[in-house]
């Protein structure tokens, strides 16, 4: 038996544009929209790698942000 959340996660795709080992664009959508986005990014960023992968089935939430300040000087 598959839950609605698991079905929704599996049916979505993750499109990423890579500059070497760095991701410069990250997009999540249904398969048809993801394919259109991947095609558009391939034209816009010719020569860069564009991946279109299934969204991972993750039940774990992301780690919370730290409660303390992580730097001494505030941005200007």
C-alpha positions as CSV (number, residue, x, y, z in Angstrom):
1,X,0.0,0.0,0.0
2,X,1.4,3.4,-1.0
3,X,0.5,6.6,0.9
4,X,-0.4,9.8,-0.9
5,X,2.8,11.5,0.3
6,X,5.0,8.7,-1.1
7,X,3.1,8.8,-4.4
8,X,3.4,12.5,-4.7
9,X,7.2,12.4,-3.9
10,X,7.8,9.6,-6.4
11,X,5.8,11.4,-9.2
12,X,7.9,14.6,-8.9
13,X,11.2,15.1,-10.7
14,X,14.3,17.1,-9.7
15,X,16.1,19.0,-12.5
16,X,19.5,20.4,-11.8
17,X,22.0,22.4,-13.8
18,X,25.6,21.7,-13.0
19,X,28.7,23.9,-13.4
20,X,31.4,21.3,-12.8
21,X,30.5,19.8,-9.4
22,X,28.4,22.8,-8.4
23,X,24.6,23.1,-8.8
24,X,23.6,26.4,-10.2
25,X,19.9,25.7,-10.7
26,X,17.6,23.3,-8.8
27,X,13.9,22.8,-9.8
28,X,11.3,20.3,-8.6
29,X,8.1,19.7,-10.6
30,X,5.7,17.1,-12.1
31,X,7.4,15.1,-14.9
32,X,6.0,17.1,-17.8
33,X,7.0,20.5,-16.4
34,X,10.4,19.1,-15.3
35,X,11.0,17.9,-18.9
36,X,10.2,21.3,-20.3
37,X,12.4,23.0,-17.7
38,X,15.3,20.6,-18.5
39,X,15.0,21.3,-22.2
40,X,14.9,25.1,-21.6
41,X,18.0,24.9,-19.3
42,X,19.9,22.8,-21.9
43,X,19.3,25.5,-24.5
44,X,20.1,28.4,-22.1
45,X,23.2,26.8,-20.6
46,X,24.6,24.9,-23.6
47,X,27.6,22.9,-22.6
48,X,26.6,22.4,-19.0
49,X,25.2,19.2,-17.6
50,X,21.5,19.1,-16.9
51,X,20.0,16.2,-14.9
52,X,16.4,15.2,-14.6
53,X,16.1,12.6,-11.8
54,X,13.2,11.3,-9.7
55,X,12.8,13.1,-6.4
56,X,14.2,10.9,-3.6
57,X,11.7,9.2,-1.3
58,X,12.8,10.8,2.0
59,X,10.8,10.5,5.2
60,X,13.3,12.4,7.3
61,X,13.0,16.2,7.7
62,X,16.1,18.4,7.1
63,X,18.3,19.1,10.1
64,X,17.1,22.2,12.0
65,X,19.2,25.4,11.7
66,X,21.5,26.2,14.7
67,X,20.0,28.4,17.4
68,X,23.2,30.4,17.8
69,X,24.8,33.1,15.7
70,X,27.3,31.5,13.3
71,X,29.4,34.7,12.6
72,X,30.7,37.7,14.5
73,X,30.0,40.5,12.0
74,X,26.6,41.1,10.5
75,X,26.4,41.6,6.7
76,X,26.3,45.2,5.4
